[in-house]
Amino acid sequence: MSNEEPPLRLSDLQIDDEEKEKPVRSGAVEQDEREEALRAELASVQQINSVIEGVVSSLEKAKVNMETVSTTVASANTLLDLWIRILSQTEHTQRLLLSGHWEGATQDLIDIEAEAAAKVQEAERRREEERERAAAREREAVAAEARRAAAERKPTRGARRTGGSGTGRGGGSGGSRIGAPTSSSSSSGTGTGRGSKGGRGTRGGSGIGRGLPKRGAK
C-alpha cells in the first residue's frame, strides 16, 4: 500500500489569479502592437503619397514652364522673321535710292502691271497652242480613219473591174469571129491574129486561106 498515490486535495485544483490574467494581458499587448504597426504602415504610405503628389505638382509646374518657354520661342521666331523682312525691305529701298536706273514708284507700278499682262498673254498663248495641237491630233485621227476605210474598200473595187474586163474581151472576140467570112483577106488576117492567142483562131484562118486557090482555079 505504500506505492499508492496520495489523494488530490481541493487546494491543488484551484488556479492562481495571476495565471488567469496572463493570457488576457498577452492578447491585449499583441493587439496594441498590431495596431501600432498598422499605424506606422499607414504613416509611411501617407508619406509616400505626399512625395508622389509633390512630384506630380512639380511635373505640372514644369509643363506650364515648358509651355511658357515654347510660347516665348514662337514669339521670338515671329519677331525675328519680322526683323528679317524689315532688314530686307530696308536694303531693297537703299538699293533703289542709290540706283541711277530707278524711275520712281509710278514706273515700278507700270512695270508690275506690264509684267502681269505679259504673264496673262503667255498663258493665253499656251492655251491657244494646246487647242491647236488638239485640233491637229483630231484632224490626223480623222484622216487616218478615212485612209483605213479607203484601204478596206479597194479590194472590192478591184474585183468588180476584173469581172467587167473579162466580159468585154469575150464579146470582142466573138464579134471578130462573126465578121470573118465577109472578106477573105480580112478573115485570113483576123484568123492569123487570133490564132496567135488561141489554137482555134489559127485553125480557122489556115482553112480559109487554103480554100481560096481552089475557088480561083474553077
C-alpha positions as CSV (number, residue, x, y, z in Angstrom):
1,M,0.0,0.0,0.0
2,S,3.0,2.3,0.2
3,N,3.1,2.6,-3.6
4,E,-0.4,4.2,-3.9
5,E,-0.5,8.0,-4.8
6,P,-1.9,10.3,-2.2
7,P,-5.4,11.6,-3.0
8,L,-5.9,15.1,-4.6
9,R,-6.8,18.0,-2.4
10,L,-9.1,20.9,-3.3
11,S,-6.3,23.3,-2.8
12,D,-4.4,21.6,-5.6
13,L,-7.3,22.1,-8.0
14,Q,-7.5,25.9,-7.5
15,I,-5.9,28.2,-10.2
16,D,-3.9,31.1,-9.2
17,D,-5.4,34.6,-10.3
18,E,-2.1,35.7,-11.8
19,E,-2.1,32.7,-14.1
20,K,-5.6,33.6,-15.2
21,E,-4.6,37.2,-16.2
22,K,-1.5,36.3,-18.2
23,P,-3.3,35.2,-21.4
24,V,-5.6,38.2,-21.3
25,R,-2.7,40.6,-20.9
26,S,-0.7,38.9,-23.7
27,G,-3.6,39.2,-26.2
28,A,-4.1,42.9,-25.4
29,V,-0.4,43.5,-25.9
30,E,-0.4,41.8,-29.3
31,Q,-3.5,43.8,-30.4
32,D,-1.8,47.0,-29.4
33,E,1.4,46.1,-31.2
34,R,-0.6,45.2,-34.3
35,E,-2.4,48.5,-34.3
36,E,0.9,50.3,-33.8
37,A,2.4,48.5,-36.7
38,L,-0.7,49.3,-38.9
39,R,-0.5,53.0,-37.9
40,A,3.2,53.0,-38.8
41,E,2.5,51.5,-42.2
42,L,-0.3,54.0,-42.7
43,A,2.0,56.8,-41.9
44,S,4.6,55.5,-44.3
45,V,2.0,55.2,-47.1
46,Q,0.8,58.7,-46.4
47,Q,4.3,59.9,-46.6
48,I,4.9,58.2,-49.9
49,N,1.6,59.6,-51.3
50,S,2.7,63.1,-50.2
51,V,6.0,62.6,-52.0
52,I,4.2,61.4,-55.2
53,E,1.9,64.4,-55.0
54,G,4.9,66.7,-54.8
55,V,6.5,65.0,-57.8
56,V,3.2,65.4,-59.8
57,S,2.8,69.0,-58.9
58,S,6.5,69.6,-59.9
59,L,5.8,67.9,-63.3
60,E,2.7,70.1,-63.8
61,K,4.7,73.2,-63.0
62,A,7.5,72.0,-65.4
63,K,4.8,71.5,-68.0
64,V,3.5,75.0,-67.5
65,N,7.0,76.4,-67.7
66,M,7.7,74.5,-70.9
67,E,4.6,75.8,-72.5
68,T,5.7,79.3,-71.4
69,V,9.1,78.7,-73.0
70,S,7.5,77.4,-76.2
71,T,5.3,80.4,-76.4
72,T,8.3,82.6,-75.9
73,V,10.3,80.9,-78.6
74,A,7.4,81.2,-81.0
75,S,7.1,84.9,-80.3
76,A,10.9,85.2,-80.7
77,N,10.7,83.5,-84.1
78,T,7.9,85.8,-85.2
79,L,9.9,88.8,-84.1
80,L,13.0,87.5,-85.9
81,D,11.0,86.9,-89.2
82,L,9.6,90.4,-88.9
83,W,13.0,91.9,-88.3
84,I,14.4,90.0,-91.3
85,R,11.7,91.3,-93.5
86,I,12.3,94.8,-92.3
87,L,16.1,94.5,-93.0
88,S,15.4,93.1,-96.4
89,Q,13.0,95.9,-97.3
90,T,15.5,98.4,-95.9
91,E,18.2,97.0,-98.1
92,H,15.9,97.0,-101.1
93,T,14.9,100.6,-100.5
94,Q,18.5,101.6,-100.1
95,R,19.5,100.0,-103.4
96,L,16.6,101.7,-105.1
97,L,17.6,105.1,-103.8
98,L,21.2,104.6,-104.7
99,S,20.4,103.2,-108.2
100,G,20.6,105.5,-111.1
101,H,18.2,103.5,-113.2
102,W,15.3,103.8,-110.8
103,E,12.5,105.9,-112.2
104,G,10.2,106.1,-109.2
105,A,7.3,104.1,-107.7
106,T,5.0,105.0,-110.5
107,Q,7.2,103.4,-113.1
108,D,7.5,100.4,-110.8
109,L,3.7,100.0,-110.8
110,I,3.7,100.3,-114.5
111,D,6.3,97.7,-114.9
112,I,4.5,95.4,-112.5
113,E,1.3,95.8,-114.5
114,A,3.1,95.2,-117.7
115,E,4.7,92.0,-116.3
116,A,1.3,90.8,-115.1
117,A,-0.2,91.4,-118.6
118,A,2.7,89.6,-120.2
119,K,2.1,86.6,-118.0
120,V,-1.6,86.6,-118.9
121,Q,-0.7,86.8,-122.6
122,E,1.7,84.0,-122.2
123,A,-0.9,81.8,-120.5
124,E,-3.4,82.6,-123.3
125,R,-0.8,81.8,-126.0
126,R,-0.1,78.4,-124.3
127,R,-3.8,77.7,-124.2
128,E,-4.2,78.5,-127.9
129,E,-1.3,76.3,-128.8
130,E,-2.8,73.5,-126.8
131,R,-6.1,73.9,-128.6
132,E,-4.3,73.9,-132.0
133,R,-2.4,70.7,-131.1
134,A,-5.7,69.1,-130.0
135,A,-7.3,70.1,-133.3
136,A,-4.3,68.8,-135.3
137,R,-4.5,65.5,-133.5
138,E,-8.2,65.3,-134.2
139,R,-7.6,66.0,-137.9
140,E,-4.9,63.3,-138.1
141,A,-7.2,60.9,-136.4
142,V,-10.0,61.6,-139.0
143,A,-7.5,61.3,-141.9
144,A,-6.2,58.0,-140.6
145,E,-9.8,56.7,-140.3
146,A,-10.5,57.8,-143.9
147,R,-7.4,56.1,-145.2
148,R,-8.3,53.0,-143.3
149,A,-11.8,53.0,-144.8
150,A,-10.4,53.6,-148.3
151,A,-8.0,50.7,-147.9
152,E,-10.8,48.4,-146.8
153,R,-12.9,49.4,-150.0
154,K,-10.1,48.9,-152.5
155,P,-10.2,45.1,-152.8
156,T,-13.9,45.1,-153.6
157,R,-13.5,47.7,-156.4
158,G,-10.6,45.7,-158.0
159,A,-12.8,42.5,-158.1
160,R,-15.5,44.4,-159.9
161,R,-13.1,45.8,-162.5
162,T,-11.7,42.4,-163.2
163,G,-15.1,40.9,-164.0
164,G,-16.0,43.8,-166.4
165,S,-12.8,43.5,-168.4
166,G,-13.3,39.7,-168.9
167,T,-16.8,40.3,-170.3
168,G,-15.7,42.9,-172.7
169,R,-12.9,40.8,-174.1
170,G,-15.2,37.9,-174.7
171,G,-17.7,40.0,-176.7
172,G,-14.9,41.5,-178.8
173,S,-13.5,38.1,-179.8
174,G,-17.0,36.9,-180.7
175,G,-17.6,39.8,-182.9
176,S,-14.3,39.3,-184.8
177,R,-15.2,35.7,-185.5
178,I,-18.6,36.6,-186.8
179,G,-17.3,39.2,-189.2
180,A,-14.5,36.9,-190.5
181,P,-16.4,35.4,-193.6
182,T,-17.2,38.9,-195.2
183,S,-13.7,39.2,-196.7
184,S,-11.1,36.7,-197.5
185,S,-8.1,39.0,-196.7
186,S,-9.6,40.3,-193.5
187,S,-10.8,36.9,-192.4
188,S,-7.3,35.4,-193.1
189,G,-5.6,38.3,-191.3
190,T,-8.1,38.1,-188.4
191,G,-7.7,34.3,-188.3
192,T,-4.0,34.6,-188.2
193,G,-4.1,37.3,-185.5
194,R,-6.5,35.4,-183.3
195,G,-4.5,32.2,-183.9
196,S,-1.5,33.7,-182.1
197,K,-3.7,33.9,-179.0
198,G,-5.7,30.7,-179.3
199,G,-5.5,27.5,-181.2
200,R,-9.0,27.8,-182.6
201,G,-8.3,31.1,-184.4
202,T,-5.2,29.7,-186.0
203,R,-7.0,26.6,-187.4
204,G,-9.9,28.7,-188.8
205,G,-7.5,31.1,-190.6
206,S,-5.5,28.3,-192.2
207,G,-8.6,26.7,-193.5
208,I,-9.9,29.8,-195.1
209,G,-6.5,30.5,-196.7
210,R,-6.3,27.1,-198.3
211,G,-9.8,27.3,-199.9
212,L,-9.1,30.5,-201.8
213,P,-6.9,28.9,-204.6
214,K,-9.3,26.2,-205.3
215,R,-12.2,28.7,-206.0
216,G,-9.9,30.7,-208.3
217,A,-8.9,27.6,-210.3
218,K,-12.5,26.8,-211.0
